[in-house]
Amino acid sequence: MAHLQPYVLMILQALVGLLAAFLLGIIAKLHRKLNVWLDIHTTSGQRDLLDKLAKEAAALAEATYIESGGPQKLEAAFDYITSRIGKLGIEVSSETIRAAIEKAVLDYNTGQPQESR
């Protein structure tokens, strides 16, 4: 029996190594899936926040700058959003902010009674 002990230990070490490699593979796969899930949900939450801020900014610009043109309203809405998301530490491109504002303005204008021009 003593002459089999080194072989048994070697087999047990190999099995423990295989088990450790298997567990590390599972952990790595779960880590990737968790990162994807976090990216999706973080982006979704940030997008919802951006949409809400864009609605606020569009309403504020429409109410505050009644006599002003579109570019001044857009600039005011853009400044409103960038100041808010800057405080929250969210990084969003200028194009994304502008798109959110344009969508909010369209939604705002379609919800308002049309004026005769």
N, CA, C and O atoms as CSV, one atom per row, in Angstrom:
chain,resi,resn,atom,element,x,y,z
A,1,MET,N,N,0.819,-1.185,0.000
A,1,MET,CA,C,0.000,0.000,0.000
A,1,MET,C,C,0.864,1.251,0.000
A,1,MET,O,O,0.495,2.263,-0.596
A,2,ALA,N,N,1.988,1.189,0.650
A,2,ALA,CA,C,2.885,2.334,0.735
A,2,ALA,C,C,3.411,2.706,-0.639
A,2,ALA,O,O,3.659,3.882,-0.903
A,3,HIS,N,N,3.588,1.722,-1.526
A,3,HIS,CA,C,4.110,2.027,-2.858
A,3,HIS,C,C,3.038,2.666,-3.751
A,3,HIS,O,O,3.389,3.233,-4.786
A,4,LEU,N,N,1.740,2.599,-3.395
A,4,LEU,CA,C,0.655,3.228,-4.154
A,4,LEU,C,C,0.369,4.665,-3.702
A,4,LEU,O,O,-0.255,5.446,-4.421
A,5,GLN,N,N,0.839,4.992,-2.501
A,5,GLN,CA,C,0.530,6.305,-1.943
A,5,GLN,C,C,0.995,7.462,-2.839
A,5,GLN,O,O,0.219,8.402,-3.012
A,6,PRO,N,N,2.183,7.463,-3.410
A,6,PRO,CA,C,2.573,8.581,-4.282
A,6,PRO,C,C,1.646,8.726,-5.496
A,6,PRO,O,O,1.363,9.843,-5.930
A,7,TYR,N,N,1.177,7.608,-6.037
A,7,TYR,CA,C,0.280,7.663,-7.195
A,7,TYR,C,C,-1.095,8.222,-6.811
A,7,TYR,O,O,-1.699,8.996,-7.553
A,8,VAL,N,N,-1.568,7.812,-5.642
A,8,VAL,CA,C,-2.857,8.301,-5.164
A,8,VAL,C,C,-2.783,9.807,-4.915
A,8,VAL,O,O,-3.706,10.538,-5.275
A,9,LEU,N,N,-1.700,10.274,-4.307
A,9,LEU,CA,C,-1.525,11.707,-4.063
A,9,LEU,C,C,-1.449,12.483,-5.380
A,9,LEU,O,O,-2.015,13.569,-5.499
A,10,MET,N,N,-0.754,11.925,-6.358
A,10,MET,CA,C,-0.633,12.581,-7.656
A,10,MET,C,C,-2.001,12.664,-8.348
A,10,MET,O,O,-2.323,13.685,-8.955
A,11,ILE,N,N,-2.785,11.626,-8.263
A,11,ILE,CA,C,-4.127,11.626,-8.860
A,11,ILE,C,C,-5.023,12.636,-8.138
A,11,ILE,O,O,-5.761,13.377,-8.788
A,12,LEU,N,N,-4.968,12.675,-6.808
A,12,LEU,CA,C,-5.765,13.633,-6.045
A,12,LEU,C,C,-5.366,15.071,-6.372
A,12,LEU,O,O,-6.232,15.936,-6.498
A,13,GLN,N,N,-4.065,15.335,-6.511
A,13,GLN,CA,C,-3.608,16.677,-6.867
A,13,GLN,C,C,-4.098,17.065,-8.261
A,13,GLN,O,O,-4.480,18.213,-8.488
A,14,ALA,N,N,-4.087,16.122,-9.185
A,14,ALA,CA,C,-4.575,16.393,-10.536
A,14,ALA,C,C,-6.070,16.691,-10.514
A,14,ALA,O,O,-6.529,17.604,-11.200
A,15,LEU,N,N,-6.830,15.931,-9.735
A,15,LEU,CA,C,-8.272,16.169,-9.630
A,15,LEU,C,C,-8.575,17.526,-8.993
A,15,LEU,O,O,-9.473,18.241,-9.436
A,16,VAL,N,N,-7.825,17.870,-7.958
A,16,VAL,CA,C,-8.010,19.178,-7.320
A,16,VAL,C,C,-7.667,20.286,-8.312
A,16,VAL,O,O,-8.360,21.302,-8.361
A,17,GLY,N,N,-6.615,20.106,-9.097
A,17,GLY,CA,C,-6.242,21.095,-10.118
A,17,GLY,C,C,-7.319,21.244,-11.181
A,17,GLY,O,O,-7.639,22.360,-11.587
A,18,LEU,N,N,-7.881,20.126,-11.635
A,18,LEU,CA,C,-8.963,20.178,-12.619
A,18,LEU,C,C,-10.201,20.868,-12.051
A,18,LEU,O,O,-10.843,21.669,-12.730
A,19,LEU,N,N,-10.525,20.553,-10.811
A,19,LEU,CA,C,-11.671,21.184,-10.165
A,19,LEU,C,C,-11.456,22.693,-10.027
A,19,LEU,O,O,-12.375,23.477,-10.262
A,20,ALA,N,N,-10.252,23.092,-9.648
A,20,ALA,CA,C,-9.947,24.519,-9.519
A,20,ALA,C,C,-10.043,25.215,-10.875
A,20,ALA,O,O,-10.591,26.313,-10.966
A,21,ALA,N,N,-9.521,24.592,-11.925
A,21,ALA,CA,C,-9.598,25.182,-13.263
A,21,ALA,C,C,-11.049,25.302,-13.718
A,21,ALA,O,O,-11.435,26.310,-14.310
A,22,PHE,N,N,-11.845,24.288,-13.445
A,22,PHE,CA,C,-13.259,24.306,-13.802
A,22,PHE,C,C,-13.986,25.441,-13.080
A,22,PHE,O,O,-14.751,26.182,-13.696
A,23,LEU,N,N,-13.747,25.576,-11.781
A,23,LEU,CA,C,-14.388,26.636,-11.005
A,23,LEU,C,C,-13.943,28.022,-11.469
A,23,LEU,O,O,-14.758,28.943,-11.527
A,24,LEU,N,N,-12.666,28.178,-11.800
A,24,LEU,CA,C,-12.191,29.464,-12.308
A,24,LEU,C,C,-12.841,29.804,-13.644
A,24,LEU,O,O,-13.146,30.967,-13.909
A,25,GLY,N,N,-13.054,28.803,-14.480
A,25,GLY,CA,C,-13.744,29.028,-15.751
A,25,GLY,C,C,-15.174,29.488,-15.542
A,25,GLY,O,O,-15.643,30.399,-16.224
A,26,ILE,N,N,-15.865,28.867,-14.607
A,26,ILE,CA,C,-17.246,29.262,-14.303
A,26,ILE,C,C,-17.280,30.683,-13.745
A,26,ILE,O,O,-18.139,31.480,-14.121
A,27,ILE,N,N,-16.354,30.996,-12.855
A,27,ILE,CA,C,-16.302,32.341,-12.275
A,27,ILE,C,C,-16.032,33.381,-13.356
A,27,ILE,O,O,-16.648,34.447,-13.352
A,28,ALA,N,N,-15.124,33.088,-14.275
A,28,ALA,CA,C,-14.822,34.032,-15.358
A,28,ALA,C,C,-16.046,34.263,-16.241
A,28,ALA,O,O,-16.325,35.395,-16.637
A,29,LYS,N,N,-16.772,33.195,-16.548
A,29,LYS,CA,C,-17.972,33.324,-17.377
A,29,LYS,C,C,-19.042,34.143,-16.656
A,29,LYS,O,O,-19.674,35.007,-17.264
A,30,LEU,N,N,-19.246,33.880,-15.383
A,30,LEU,CA,C,-20.216,34.647,-14.604
A,30,LEU,C,C,-19.796,36.110,-14.495
A,30,LEU,O,O,-20.640,37.006,-14.513
A,31,HIS,N,N,-18.500,36.345,-14.383
A,31,HIS,CA,C,-17.995,37.715,-14.297
A,31,HIS,C,C,-18.312,38.483,-15.578
A,31,HIS,O,O,-18.747,39.633,-15.514
A,32,ARG,N,N,-18.105,37.873,-16.725
A,32,ARG,CA,C,-18.420,38.521,-18.004
A,32,ARG,C,C,-19.917,38.810,-18.109
A,32,ARG,O,O,-20.316,39.899,-18.523
A,33,LYS,N,N,-20.738,37.838,-17.734
A,33,LYS,CA,C,-22.189,38.043,-17.798
A,33,LYS,C,C,-22.629,39.144,-16.839
A,33,LYS,O,O,-23.510,39.936,-17.172
A,34,LEU,N,N,-22.037,39.200,-15.672
A,34,LEU,CA,C,-22.369,40.239,-14.706
A,34,LEU,C,C,-21.981,41.613,-15.244
A,34,LEU,O,O,-22.737,42.573,-15.093
A,35,ASN,N,N,-20.812,41.713,-15.868
A,35,ASN,CA,C,-20.393,42.991,-16.448
A,35,ASN,C,C,-21.343,43.441,-17.550
A,35,ASN,O,O,-21.685,44.621,-17.627
A,36,VAL,N,N,-21.768,42.524,-18.396
A,36,VAL,CA,C,-22.717,42.866,-19.459
A,36,VAL,C,C,-24.033,43.327,-18.847
A,36,VAL,O,O,-24.601,44.331,-19.279
A,37,TRP,N,N,-24.515,42.610,-17.858
A,37,TRP,CA,C,-25.770,42.978,-17.198
A,37,TRP,C,C,-25.666,44.365,-16.567
A,37,TRP,O,O,-26.581,45.178,-16.699
A,38,LEU,N,N,-24.553,44.637,-15.882
A,38,LEU,CA,C,-24.368,45.945,-15.263
A,38,LEU,C,C,-24.297,47.046,-16.308
A,38,LEU,O,O,-24.864,48.122,-16.115
A,39,ASP,N,N,-23.606,46.789,-17.415
A,39,ASP,CA,C,-23.523,47.785,-18.488
A,39,ASP,C,C,-24.903,48.095,-19.052
A,39,ASP,O,O,-25.243,49.257,-19.272
A,40,ILE,N,N,-25.688,47.065,-19.282
A,40,ILE,CA,C,-27.027,47.258,-19.842
A,40,ILE,C,C,-27.901,48.052,-18.875
A,40,ILE,O,O,-28.570,49.001,-19.286
A,41,HIS,N,N,-27.902,47.682,-17.618
A,41,HIS,CA,C,-28.781,48.343,-16.660
A,41,HIS,C,C,-28.296,49.738,-16.294
A,41,HIS,O,O,-29.109,50.633,-16.062
A,42,THR,N,N,-27.000,49.932,-16.240
A,42,THR,CA,C,-26.483,51.270,-15.969
A,42,THR,C,C,-26.830,52.189,-17.123
A,42,THR,O,O,-27.290,53.311,-16.910
A,43,THR,N,N,-26.615,51.729,-18.327
A,43,THR,CA,C,-26.922,52.531,-19.499
A,43,THR,C,C,-28.418,52.826,-19.552
A,43,THR,O,O,-28.816,53.944,-19.881
A,44,SER,N,N,-29.233,51.855,-19.238
A,44,SER,CA,C,-30.680,52.046,-19.247
A,44,SER,C,C,-31.095,53.083,-18.208
A,44,SER,O,O,-31.914,53.958,-18.491
A,45,GLY,N,N,-30.541,52.985,-17.029
A,45,GLY,CA,C,-30.859,53.950,-15.984
A,45,GLY,C,C,-30.400,55.347,-16.341
A,45,GLY,O,O,-31.109,56.326,-16.106
A,46,GLN,N,N,-29.206,55.435,-16.911
A,46,GLN,CA,C,-28.707,56.740,-17.333
A,46,GLN,C,C,-29.561,57.299,-18.462
A,46,GLN,O,O,-29.818,58.502,-18.509
A,47,ARG,N,N,-29.998,56.444,-19.361
A,47,ARG,CA,C,-30.836,56.891,-20.474
A,47,ARG,C,C,-32.181,57.419,-19.961
A,47,ARG,O,O,-32.675,58.443,-20.433
A,48,ASP,N,N,-32.761,56.716,-18.998
A,48,ASP,CA,C,-34.020,57.183,-18.407
A,48,ASP,C,C,-33.834,58.546,-17.743
A,48,ASP,O,O,-34.676,59.434,-17.878
A,49,LEU,N,N,-32.724,58.697,-17.028
A,49,LEU,CA,C,-32.439,59.974,-16.384
A,49,LEU,C,C,-32.257,61.076,-17.418
A,49,LEU,O,O,-32.764,62.184,-17.244
A,50,LEU,N,N,-31.536,60.776,-18.495
A,50,LEU,CA,C,-31.327,61.765,-19.550
A,50,LEU,C,C,-32.652,62.166,-20.191
A,50,LEU,O,O,-32.870,63.345,-20.472
A,51,ASP,N,N,-33.531,61.207,-20.423
A,51,ASP,CA,C,-34.844,61.521,-20.999
A,51,ASP,C,C,-35.660,62.425,-20.069
A,51,ASP,O,O,-36.308,63.365,-20.528
A,52,LYS,N,N,-35.628,62.144,-18.780
A,52,LYS,CA,C,-36.357,62.983,-17.822
A,52,LYS,C,C,-35.779,64.393,-17.783
A,52,LYS,O,O,-36.518,65.377,-17.764
A,53,LEU,N,N,-34.446,64.479,-17.770
A,53,LEU,CA,C,-33.814,65.799,-17.769
A,53,LEU,C,C,-34.116,66.560,-19.052
A,53,LEU,O,O,-34.310,67.775,-19.022
A,54,ALA,N,N,-34.156,65.856,-20.178
A,54,ALA,CA,C,-34.456,66.511,-21.454
A,54,ALA,C,C,-35.882,67.052,-21.460
A,54,ALA,O,O,-36.127,68.139,-21.984
A,55,LYS,N,N,-36.824,66.309,-20.886
A,55,LYS,CA,C,-38.204,66.799,-20.799
A,55,LYS,C,C,-38.278,68.051,-19.934
A,55,LYS,O,O,-38.956,69.018,-20.280
A,56,GLU,N,N,-37.571,68.023,-18.803
A,56,GLU,CA,C,-37.536,69.200,-17.940
A,56,GLU,C,C,-36.910,70.383,-18.666
A,56,GLU,O,O,-37.427,71.498,-18.614
A,57,ALA,N,N,-35.796,70.132,-19.343
A,57,ALA,CA,C,-35.079,71.204,-20.036
A,57,ALA,C,C,-35.914,71.788,-21.163
A,57,ALA,O,O,-35.931,73.004,-21.355
A,58,ALA,N,N,-36.604,70.940,-21.909
A,58,ALA,CA,C,-37.443,71.427,-23.010
A,58,ALA,C,C,-38.595,72.267,-22.475
A,58,ALA,O,O,-38.900,73.325,-23.025
A,59,ALA,N,N,-39.229,71.809,-21.419
A,59,ALA,CA,C,-40.337,72.567,-20.832
A,59,ALA,C,C,-39.844,73.897,-20.272
A,59,ALA,O,O,-40.502,74.925,-20.433
A,60,LEU,N,N,-38.696,73.876,-19.619
A,60,LEU,CA,C,-38.130,75.106,-19.069
A,60,LEU,C,C,-37.784,76.091,-20.181
A,60,LEU,O,O,-38.091,77.278,-20.081
A,61,ALA,N,N,-37.150,75.602,-21.231
A,61,ALA,CA,C,-36.767,76.478,-22.342
A,61,ALA,C,C,-38.000,77.045,-23.039
A,61,ALA,O,O,-38.026,78.225,-23.389
A,62,GLU,N,N,-39.011,76.219,-23.242
A,62,GLU,CA,C,-40.238,76.698,-23.893
A,62,GLU,C,C,-40.941,77.749,-23.035
A,62,GLU,O,O,-41.466,78.730,-23.562
A,63,ALA,N,N,-40.953,77.551,-21.736
A,63,ALA,CA,C,-41.642,78.486,-20.847
A,63,ALA,C,C,-40.836,79.763,-20.608
A,63,ALA,O,O,-41.408,80.846,-20.491
A,64,THR,N,N,-39.526,79.639,-20.537
A,64,THR,CA,C,-38.681,80.777,-20.209
A,64,THR,C,C,-38.383,81.653,-21.422
A,64,THR,O,O,-38.387,82.880,-21.325
A,65,TYR,N,N,-38.128,81.025,-22.547
A,65,TYR,CA,C,-37.715,81.757,-23.747
A,65,TYR,C,C,-38.843,81.766,-24.779
A,65,TYR,O,O,-38.672,81.280,-25.897
A,66,ILE,N,N,-39.979,82.313,-24.406
A,66,ILE,CA,C,-41.159,82.311,-25.273
A,66,ILE,C,C,-40.898,83.088,-26.555
A,66,ILE,O,O,-41.277,82.639,-27.637
A,67,GLU,N,N,-40.261,84.238,-26.449
A,67,GLU,CA,C,-40.018,85.090,-27.613
A,67,GLU,C,C,-38.744,84.711,-28.365
A,67,GLU,O,O,-38.500,85.227,-29.456
A,68,SER,N,N,-37.942,83.832,-27.811
A,68,SER,CA,C,-36.668,83.474,-28.435
A,68,SER,C,C,-36.856,82.401,-29.486
A,68,SER,O,O,-37.885,81.729,-29.546
A,69,GLY,N,N,-35.833,82.259,-30.313
A,69,GLY,CA,C,-35.873,81.247,-31.359
A,69,GLY,C,C,-35.373,79.904,-30.868
A,69,GLY,O,O,-34.972,79.747,-29.715
A,70,GLY,N,N,-35.409,78.942,-31.772
A,70,GLY,CA,C,-35.005,77.575,-31.460
A,70,GLY,C,C,-33.579,77.427,-30.971
A,70,GLY,O,O,-33.345,76.707,-30.000
A,71,PRO,N,N,-32.599,78.091,-31.616
A,71,PRO,CA,C,-31.215,77.919,-31.168
A,71,PRO,C,C,-30.984,78.359,-29.719
A,71,PRO,O,O,-30.223,77.724,-28.989
A,72,GLN,N,N,-31.638,79.440,-29.308
A,72,GLN,CA,C,-31.481,79.902,-27.925
A,72,GLN,C,C,-32.132,78.928,-26.950
A,72,GLN,O,O,-31.603,78.679,-25.866
A,73,LYS,N,N,-33.264,78.386,-27.331
A,73,LYS,CA,C,-33.938,77.399,-26.481
A,73,LYS,C,C,-33.102,76.127,-26.382
A,73,LYS,O,O,-32.973,75.539,-25.309
A,74,LEU,N,N,-32.536,75.710,-27.517
A,74,LEU,CA,C,-31.693,74.513,-27.521
A,74,LEU,C,C,-30.480,74.718,-26.624
A,74,LEU,O,O,-30.115,73.829,-25.855
A,75,GLU,N,N,-29.862,75.878,-26.721
A,75,GLU,CA,C,-28.685,76.160,-25.894
A,75,GLU,C,C,-29.041,76.161,-24.410
A,75,GLU,O,O,-28.291,75.634,-23.588
A,76,ALA,N,N,-30.177,76.749,-24.069
A,76,ALA,CA,C,-30.613,76.771,-22.669
A,76,ALA,C,C,-30.892,75.359,-22.161
A,76,ALA,O,O,-30.502,75.006,-21.048
A,77,ALA,N,N,-31.564,74.560,-22.972
A,77,ALA,CA,C,-31.856,73.175,-22.580
A,77,ALA,C,C,-30.568,72.373,-22.450
A,77,ALA,O,O,-30.412,71.582,-21.519
A,78,PHE,N,N,-29.648,72.581,-23.385
A,78,PHE,CA,C,-28.364,71.875,-23.363
A,78,PHE,C,C,-27.588,72.222,-22.090
A,78,PHE,O,O,-27.041,71.338,-21.431
A,79,ASP,N,N,-27.546,73.506,-21.750
A,79,ASP,CA,C,-26.846,73.937,-20.535
A,79,ASP,C,C,-27.490,73.345,-19.284
A,79,ASP,O,O,-26.793,72.940,-18.354
A,80,TYR,N,N,-28.813,73.298,-19.266
A,80,TYR,CA,C,-29.533,72.728,-18.122
A,80,TYR,C,C,-29.135,71.264,-17.916
A,80,TYR,O,O,-28.839,70.842,-16.799
A,81,ILE,N,N,-29.134,70.504,-19.001
A,81,ILE,CA,C,-28.821,69.075,-18.887
A,81,ILE,C,C,-27.367,68.863,-18.510
A,81,ILE,O,O,-27.074,68.068,-17.617
A,82,THR,N,N,-26.447,69.557,-19.174
A,82,THR,CA,C,-25.026,69.332,-18.886
A,82,THR,C,C,-24.678,69.704,-17.451
A,82,THR,O,O,-23.826,69.064,-16.836
A,83,SER,N,N,-25.326,70.728,-16.913
A,83,SER,CA,C,-25.039,71.078,-15.519
A,83,SER,C,C,-25.542,69.994,-14.565
A,83,SER,O,O,-24.894,69.702,-13.560
A,84,ARG,N,N,-26.690,69.402,-14.876
A,84,ARG,CA,C,-27.254,68.368,-13.994
A,84,ARG,C,C,-26.463,67.056,-14.076
A,84,ARG,O,O,-26.135,66.465,-13.047
A,85,ILE,N,N,-26.163,66.611,-15.279
A,85,ILE,CA,C,-25.457,65.327,-15.383
A,85,ILE,C,C,-24.007,65.455,-14.958
A,85,ILE,O,O,-23.397,64.477,-14.525
A,86,GLY,N,N,-23.446,66.661,-15.079
A,86,GLY,CA,C,-22.081,66.875,-14.602
A,86,GLY,C,C,-21.982,66.685,-13.104
A,86,GLY,O,O,-21.001,66.134,-12.604
A,87,LYS,N,N,-22.999,67.143,-12.384
A,87,LYS,CA,C,-23.018,66.984,-10.929
A,87,LYS,C,C,-23.162,65.522,-10.529
A,87,LYS,O,O,-22.697,65.118,-9.464
A,88,LEU,N,N,-23.803,64.733,-11.379
A,88,LEU,CA,C,-24.013,63.314,-11.084
A,88,LEU,C,C,-22.853,62.445,-11.542
A,88,LEU,O,O,-22.808,61.254,-11.234
A,89,GLY,N,N,-21.914,63.034,-12.277
A,89,GLY,CA,C,-20.759,62.282,-12.752
A,89,GLY,C,C,-21.049,61.384,-13.933
A,89,GLY,O,O,-20.331,60.412,-14.165
A,90,ILE,N,N,-22.090,61.693,-14.681
A,90,ILE,CA,C,-22.453,60.891,-15.849
A,90,ILE,C,C,-21.829,61.517,-17.081
A,90,ILE,O,O,-21.916,62.728,-17.283
A,91,GLU,N,N,-21.206,60.697,-17.899
A,91,GLU,CA,C,-20.603,61.178,-19.133
A,91,GLU,C,C,-21.477,60.782,-20.316
A,91,GLU,O,O,-21.726,59.600,-20.553
A,92,VAL,N,N,-21.938,61.789,-21.055
A,92,VAL,CA,C,-22.791,61.569,-22.218
A,92,VAL,C,C,-22.290,62.484,-23.319
A,92,VAL,O,O,-21.890,63.618,-23.057
A,93,SER,N,N,-22.311,61.994,-24.547
A,93,SER,CA,C,-21.832,62.805,-25.666
A,93,SER,C,C,-22.802,63.941,-25.971
A,93,SER,O,O,-23.982,63.881,-25.627
A,94,SER,N,N,-22.283,64.975,-26.622
A,94,SER,CA,C,-23.109,66.127,-27.003
A,94,SER,C,C,-24.230,65.710,-27.942
A,94,SER,O,O,-25.348,66.218,-27.852
A,95,GLU,N,N,-23.922,64.778,-28.847
A,95,GLU,CA,C,-24.934,64.316,-29.794
A,95,GLU,C,C,-26.075,63.605,-29.077
A,95,GLU,O,O,-27.238,63.757,-29.448
A,96,THR,N,N,-25.744,62.838,-28.064
A,96,THR,CA,C,-26.771,62.124,-27.306
A,96,THR,C,C,-27.654,63.107,-26.546
A,96,THR,O,O,-28.872,62.937,-26.481
A,97,ILE,N,N,-27.042,64.126,-25.977
A,97,ILE,CA,C,-27.819,65.142,-25.264
A,97,ILE,C,C,-28.737,65.875,-26.232
A,97,ILE,O,O,-29.917,66.085,-25.951
A,98,ARG,N,N,-28.179,66.262,-27.377
A,98,ARG,CA,C,-29.003,66.989,-28.350
A,98,ARG,C,C,-30.158,66.114,-28.840
A,98,ARG,O,O,-31.284,66.591,-28.981
A,99,ALA,N,N,-29.879,64.833,-29.097
A,99,ALA,CA,C,-30.942,63.932,-29.549
A,99,ALA,C,C,-32.040,63.813,-28.495
A,99,ALA,O,O,-33.225,63.794,-28.830
A,100,ALA,N,N,-31.653,63.734,-27.234
A,100,ALA,CA,C,-32.649,63.647,-26.158
A,100,ALA,C,C,-33.484,64.924,-26.092
A,100,ALA,O,O,-34.693,64.874,-25.867
A,101,ILE,N,N,-32.831,66.067,-26.290
A,101,ILE,CA,C,-33.562,67.340,-26.272
A,101,ILE,C,C,-34.529,67.417,-27.448
A,101,ILE,O,O,-35.688,67.794,-27.281
A,102,GLU,N,N,-34.050,67.059,-28.637
A,102,GLU,CA,C,-34.909,67.114,-29.826
A,102,GLU,C,C,-36.126,66.208,-29.661
A,102,GLU,O,O,-37.237,66.582,-30.036
A,103,LYS,N,N,-35.917,65.017,-29.100
A,103,LYS,CA,C,-37.032,64.099,-28.866
A,103,LYS,C,C,-38.007,64.694,-27.855
A,103,LYS,O,O,-39.223,64.619,-28.037
A,104,ALA,N,N,-37.473,65.280,-26.797
A,104,ALA,CA,C,-38.338,65.882,-25.779
A,104,ALA,C,C,-39.130,67.056,-26.353
A,104,ALA,O,O,-40.299,67.244,-26.015
A,105,VAL,N,N,-38.496,67.843,-27.219
A,105,VAL,CA,C,-39.196,68.976,-27.843
A,105,VAL,C,C,-40.310,68.474,-28.752
A,105,VAL,O,O,-41.413,69.020,-28.752
A,106,LEU,N,N,-40.017,67.436,-29.524
A,106,LEU,CA,C,-41.059,66.863,-30.383
A,106,LEU,C,C,-42.225,66.343,-29.550
A,106,LEU,O,O,-43.388,66.578,-29.876
A,107,ASP,N,N,-41.903,65.638,-28.479
A,107,ASP,CA,C,-42.956,65.135,-27.593
A,107,ASP,C,C,-43.737,66.289,-26.970
A,107,ASP,O,O,-44.962,66.233,-26.863
A,108,TYR,N,N,-43.026,67.327,-26.563
A,108,TYR,CA,C,-43.668,68.493,-25.951
A,108,TYR,C,C,-44.587,69.190,-26.950
A,108,TYR,O,O,-45.721,69.540,-26.621
A,109,ASN,N,N,-44.093,69.389,-28.170
A,109,ASN,CA,C,-44.880,70.101,-29.183
A,109,ASN,C,C,-46.083,69.299,-29.663
A,109,ASN,O,O,-47.121,69.884,-29.970
A,110,THR,N,N,-45.971,67.988,-29.735
A,110,THR,CA,C,-47.118,67.189,-30.166
A,110,THR,C,C,-48.180,67.114,-29.080
A,110,THR,O,O,-49.343,66.829,-29.366
A,111,GLY,N,N,-47.789,67.368,-27.843
A,111,GLY,CA,C,-48.748,67.354,-26.744
A,111,GLY,C,C,-49.437,68.688,-26.545
A,111,GLY,O,O,-50.422,68.773,-25.813
A,112,GLN,N,N,-48.933,69.732,-27.188
A,112,GLN,CA,C,-49.497,71.075,-27.050
A,112,GLN,C,C,-50.487,71.345,-28.176
A,112,GLN,O,O,-50.326,70.817,-29.277
A,113,PRO,N,N,-51.505,72.158,-27.919
A,113,PRO,CA,C,-52.410,72.551,-29.007
A,113,PRO,C,C,-51.637,73.365,-30.043
A,113,PRO,O,O,-50.832,74.226,-29.686
A,114,GLN,N,N,-51.878,73.097,-31.309
A,114,GLN,CA,C,-51.166,73.787,-32.384
A,114,GLN,C,C,-51.701,75.206,-32.534
A,114,GLN,O,O,-52.911,75.430,-32.571
A,115,GLU,N,N,-50.772,76.161,-32.620
A,115,GLU,CA,C,-51.153,77.554,-32.826
A,115,GLU,C,C,-51.320,77.800,-34.314
A,115,GLU,O,O,-50.648,77.167,-35.129
A,116,SER,N,N,-52.202,78.705,-34.671
A,116,SER,CA,C,-52.329,79.068,-36.083
A,116,SER,C,C,-51.198,80.013,-36.432
A,116,SER,O,O,-50.880,80.934,-35.680
A,117,ARG,N,N,-50.595,79.769,-37.591
A,117,ARG,CA,C,-49.436,80.582,-37.973
A,117,ARG,C,C,-49.696,81.336,-39.210
A,117,ARG,O,O,-48.828,82.073,-39.678
